[in-house]
Amino acid sequence: MPIISPTAAADQAMWTARQTVRPAPSADVRSVDAAAQEQTGQTQKSKAKEAGQQFEAMYLRQMLEEWMPKDSESLFGDGTAGTVWRGMMVDTLATTLSKSGTIGIAQMIIKPEPDGSRGQ
């Protein structure tokens, strides 16, 4: 059985790596860059939409908290438990309304200005 020296094995591995790995043509690199830019544009749009929905939910949460009756022990219960249930209901309503898009605050935040300015 022949013994292969570690140096010969390393040389063979390097030769094999050079033969199998070739640089991509420049057209492929450009298409990858274009795809990456398109994906980052979509990612930025989805992040903007999420931020708009979160802002709308926060605003609605504050409004609903004020609109909910303060003396609602018969509906939510007494003490801390009633306060927690009331808060959970307000939070769920605000999140659901903001995700449905029926109020429209998030869309107003996301949409660009008609003259092309960015709020300056």
C-alpha positions as CSV (number, residue, x, y, z in Angstrom):
1,M,0.0,0.0,0.0
2,P,1.6,3.3,-1.0
3,I,2.0,6.0,1.5
4,I,1.1,9.5,0.4
5,S,3.0,12.3,2.1
6,P,1.0,15.1,3.6
7,T,2.6,17.6,1.3
8,A,1.6,15.6,-1.8
9,A,-2.0,15.4,-0.5
10,A,-2.1,19.2,0.1
11,D,-0.7,19.9,-3.4
12,Q,-3.4,17.6,-4.9
13,A,-6.1,19.3,-2.9
14,M,-5.0,22.7,-4.0
15,W,-4.8,21.6,-7.7
16,T,-8.3,20.2,-7.4
17,A,-9.7,23.3,-5.8
18,R,-8.2,25.5,-8.6
19,Q,-9.8,23.3,-11.2
20,T,-13.3,23.2,-9.8
21,V,-13.6,26.8,-8.5
22,R,-13.8,29.3,-11.3
23,P,-14.8,33.0,-11.1
24,A,-18.3,33.8,-12.4
25,P,-18.7,35.9,-15.5
26,S,-19.3,39.6,-14.9
27,A,-22.9,39.4,-16.3
28,D,-23.8,36.9,-13.5
29,V,-22.2,39.3,-10.9
30,R,-24.4,42.2,-12.2
31,S,-27.5,40.1,-12.1
32,V,-26.7,39.0,-8.5
33,D,-26.1,42.7,-7.6
34,A,-29.4,43.7,-9.2
35,A,-31.3,41.0,-7.3
36,A,-29.6,42.0,-4.1
37,Q,-30.6,45.7,-4.6
38,E,-34.2,44.6,-5.4
39,Q,-34.4,42.5,-2.3
40,T,-33.1,45.3,-0.1
41,G,-35.7,47.6,-1.6
42,Q,-38.4,45.1,-0.8
43,T,-36.9,44.7,2.7
44,Q,-36.9,48.4,3.3
45,K,-40.5,48.6,2.1
46,S,-41.6,45.8,4.5
47,K,-39.7,47.5,7.3
48,A,-41.3,50.8,6.6
49,K,-44.7,49.1,6.5
50,E,-44.0,47.3,9.8
51,A,-42.9,50.6,11.4
52,G,-46.0,52.4,10.2
53,Q,-48.2,49.6,11.6
54,Q,-46.4,49.8,14.9
55,F,-46.8,53.5,15.1
56,E,-50.5,53.2,14.2
57,A,-51.0,50.5,16.9
58,M,-49.3,52.7,19.5
59,Y,-51.5,55.7,18.6
60,L,-54.7,53.6,18.6
61,R,-53.7,52.0,21.9
62,Q,-53.4,55.4,23.5
63,M,-56.8,56.5,22.0
64,L,-58.6,53.3,23.0
65,E,-57.2,53.4,26.5
66,E,-58.9,56.8,26.9
67,W,-62.1,55.7,25.3
68,M,-62.5,52.6,27.4
69,P,-64.8,53.1,30.4
70,K,-62.8,53.5,33.7
71,D,-65.5,51.9,35.8
72,S,-65.7,48.6,33.9
73,E,-65.3,46.2,36.9
74,S,-68.5,44.4,35.9
75,L,-67.0,43.6,32.5
76,F,-63.3,43.0,33.2
77,G,-63.2,42.2,36.9
78,D,-61.9,43.9,40.0
79,G,-58.4,44.9,40.9
80,T,-55.2,44.1,39.1
81,A,-56.8,41.3,37.0
82,G,-59.4,43.6,35.6
83,T,-56.8,46.2,34.7
84,V,-54.7,43.5,33.0
85,W,-57.7,42.2,31.0
86,R,-58.6,45.7,30.0
87,G,-55.1,46.4,28.8
88,M,-55.0,43.2,26.9
89,M,-58.2,44.0,25.1
90,V,-57.0,47.5,24.2
91,D,-53.7,46.1,22.9
92,T,-55.5,43.4,20.8
93,L,-57.9,45.9,19.4
94,A,-55.2,48.4,18.5
95,T,-53.0,45.7,16.9
96,T,-55.8,44.2,14.9
97,L,-57.0,47.6,13.6
98,S,-53.5,48.7,12.6
99,K,-52.8,45.4,10.7
100,S,-56.2,45.6,8.9
101,G,-55.4,49.0,7.5
102,T,-58.9,50.3,8.0
103,I,-57.7,53.5,9.9
104,G,-55.0,54.4,7.4
105,I,-52.4,56.1,9.6
106,A,-49.7,53.6,8.5
107,Q,-50.4,54.3,4.8
108,M,-50.2,58.0,5.4
109,I,-46.8,57.5,7.0
110,I,-45.4,55.3,4.3
111,K,-46.7,57.1,1.2
112,P,-44.3,59.6,-0.4
113,E,-45.2,63.3,-0.7
114,P,-46.9,64.2,-4.0
115,D,-44.2,66.7,-4.9
116,G,-41.5,64.1,-4.3
117,S,-40.1,65.7,-1.2
118,R,-39.4,63.6,1.9
119,G,-41.1,65.8,4.5
120,Q,-38.5,68.6,4.3
